[in-house]
Amino acid sequence: MAITVNGSEFTDAEVEAELPFHQDTPQPLRSACIALALKRVMLDEAAELGHPVQDAEEAADWLLSTQVSVPTVDEASCRRYYDQHPERFRVGGWVDADHILFAVAENTPLDALREFANETLALVRKHPERFEALAAGRSNCPSSENGGALGQMARGEAVPEFEAALWRITPGTIAEALIETRYGLHIVRVNRRHEGQQLPFEQVHESIAQALLAASRDAAWRQYVQVLLGRAKIEGIDLEGADTPLVQ
C-alpha cells in the first residue's frame, strides 16, 4: 500500500535514499518510512505558517524556535537535581571489585545460563571463600585468571549498568542478585570503595542548567511533533510507538 502524508505520496526513490540511515534499527524499512512521514509533516507545517523550505532539518529548527515554548530552568531546579543525583558530581572515586561473568553469545540458551548463574551465586554466597576458585572455573572474563579480580575502577570506566551496581553494593559483600549488563550476567563482590570528592554546586551549576534545558527542550519538541502528527492525514503506515526526531 502506498504511503501518503497530507496527500503527498512517497516515491520508491525517497524511501531508498532514506533507508541507509536506518540499517541499525530492528525494522529498517518501517523506520525509514516513519522518518519520511515525520519530515513531511514538519515541512508542511512550516509552509502552512508562511515559512516554506525544502530541508526538513531547517523546518524543524524554525518550528522549534518560533512555535515551541520551552520551559526555563531556574536555580532551584538545578539545585534539586544536584541534591537528587550527588553521585554524578563526584570525582576521584573508585571501586575495587571482583566478578564472575556468564557471557551471553548469539546462540546462548538464556534460561539455562541464568539457572547456572543463580546456582553459582547461591554457592558463592554460602561459601564466599570459594569465590576465586569459582571465578577461575566458571567465569567467561579474562579476569578469571586472577580469581575474578577487576582491580580498582574509577568512575566512568565500566558500562553504566555495571557501574551503578558497583556503587550500590555494600563494600565487603557479594551482591544478593545477579547483575545484568550488555555482556551477560555477573556475580559481583565489592571489596573496597572510595567515594571521592563532591564537586560544589557552584562549580557544576552551569552544566546542570544546560543539561536540564536540553531535556526540557527535547520534551517540548516531542510533544509538539506529536500534536502535528495527530493533525496530519497519514495513510499506509501506523505511527504508533514511533519516536519523534530531536533537533540539534
N, C-alpha and C positions, 0 to 999 in steps of 0.2 A: 504494500500500500504506500502511495506517495505521502511524503511528509510536507505539510503546509503550515505556515505561520502567518496569520493575518492575510491569507490569500496568496502568499508567495511560496512557491514550491521549490524545495531543494533539488539541485541537479546532482547527477552522479559525480560530476567533476568537483563540486563543492564538498561532497562527502569524502571523496578520495583525497582531496587536499587537506582535509581536517583530520583524517584517520591516523596519520603517523604520530600525532601529538597525544594519542590515547592508547598506545600499544601496551602500556604498563597497567592498564585498568582491567578489571575482570571481564568486561564486555566492551571491547574497543569500538565496535560499530555503534552500539547504543550510546556510548559516551560521546562519540563524535557527533551524532545526530542531536543529542541534548545540547551540546556546546553550540552547535549551529542555531538551534532554536533560541537559546538564550541571547546569542549575538543579534539575531534578527529582531527580537523583542526590544533590545536596547536601542538599536538603530532606528526602529520605527518610533519609539518613544521620543528620542532626540529630535527626529524630523517633525513629529507632531507638535513639539514645543518650540519649533522655529529654529532648530539648530541641526540642519541636515548634514551628515558626514558619511563617509564611506567606510571608515575604520571603526570596528566595534570597541576597541580599547579607548579610542578618542571619545566615542559616545559615552562609554562608561565613566570616564574621567569627568566629562561635562555634567552628566547626570548627578554624579556624586557631589560635585562642587556647587551645583545650583538647586538640586531637588531633594537632597537627603540632609536631614537635620541630625547632626552628630552631637550627642550629649558631651558637655565639657567635663573635664576631670579636675576636681579640686584637691586641695592638700589633704583634706580629711579622708578622701577616698584612697589617696596614696598611702597615708599613714595606716589606714585599716588594712590595706594589702600587705604592707610591711610587717605589721603585727601578726597577721594570719599566716604568713609564709616566712618565718625567720630563717629557715634552713636555706632559702635561696639567696641569702645575703651574708653568708658566712664564707670566710676564706681561710685557707691554711689547714682545713680539717682533713683527717684521713681515717681509714678503717683498715685494720689488719684482720683478714678473714681467710677461711678455708671453704672449699665446696666439693661436692660430688655431683658431677654433671651426667644426666641421662639425655643425650643429644637426640633431637628429632630430625630424622632424614626423610627423604621424599616418600619412601615406602615403609616407614616405621609404623608398626601396629600400636597405635596410641594407647588403647586400653591396656594392653599387655605391658607396655612401657610404664604407664602410670602405676599399675599394680606392683611391678617390680621395684619402682622407685619408692613407693609407700612402704613396702616391706623392708627395704633398706633403711628408710627413715626410722621406722619403729625399732629396728635392730640397733641403729647407731644411737638413738636416744636412750635405749635401755643399757647399752654398753658404749658410752662415749669414748672409752679408751681404745676402741676398735676403729675409730674414725679414719685414721691414716691408712690402716690396712684395707678397709673397705673402699676408700678412695683409690688406692693403688689397684685394686682388683676390679672395680666396677665403674669408675668414672671415665667418661669419654673425652676428658680435657687433658692436655699435656701436663697440667699441674698434678695429675695422678702420680707422676714420677716423684713428686715431693710430698706425697700424702695429702694432696688436695690444696696445698698452701698457695694462696694468691698473693701473699705479702701485703704491704701497705699500699692502699689505693686512695689517691686524692680524689676530692670531689670532681665529678665530670669524667673520670677515667673509665667508668663502667657504663653499660647501657642503662637508660633511665629506670627501667623496671627493676633491674638488679640493684642499682644504687639505692633506690627507695627502700628496698628490703634491708640493705646493709645498715642504714641509719635508723631502722625501726627495731632491729633485733637487739636485745639486751646483751652487752659485752659479757663474754664468758659462758654463753649459752648457744644451743643449737635451735634454729627456727623450728617451731612446732609443726609447721606445714611446709609442703614443697613450694619453692619459689618458681614461678613460671616466667620465662623470658622467650625472646625470639629464637634462642638457641636450644631450648628444651626445658627440662625440669631439674631443679637444683636443690640439694640439701646444703644448707648454709650454716656455718659456725662462725660467729664473730668473736675474735679473741680480745682485741683492744680497739678503742676508738678515741680519737681526739677531735673534739667538736669544732675546733678552730676559733677564729675571731669574728665577732659580729660587726659588720660594717655599720657605721652610724647612719641614721635615716637621712641626714642632710647630704651625705655623700652619694646616696642612691636615689634620692627624691626625683631627679630629672629623668633617670632611666625608667623608673616606675611609671611616671606620668606619661612618658612616650609609649610604653607598652600598653597601659590601660586605654590611652587614646586610640591606639591602633585597634585594640579589641573592640572598643565601643564603635569605632568607625566601621569595622567589618560586620558587626552585628546589625547596625543600622542599614548598611548596604544590602545584606542578605534579606532583611525584612522588606526593604523597598523593592528588590527584584521579585520577591515572591508576590507582591501586590501586582507588579507588571504582568507576571505570568498568569495570575488569576484573571486579569482583564483581557489577555490576548486570546485569539481564536487559534487553537493549535489542534491539528488533526494528524493522525498517523503515528503518534508516539505518546507514550504515557510518561509524564514527567514526575510521577510520584516518587519521592525519595531522591530526586535529582539534587545535586549540590549546586549552589549558585557561585558564579565567579567572583573573585575578590579583585579589587583594583589596587594597583601598586601606587 
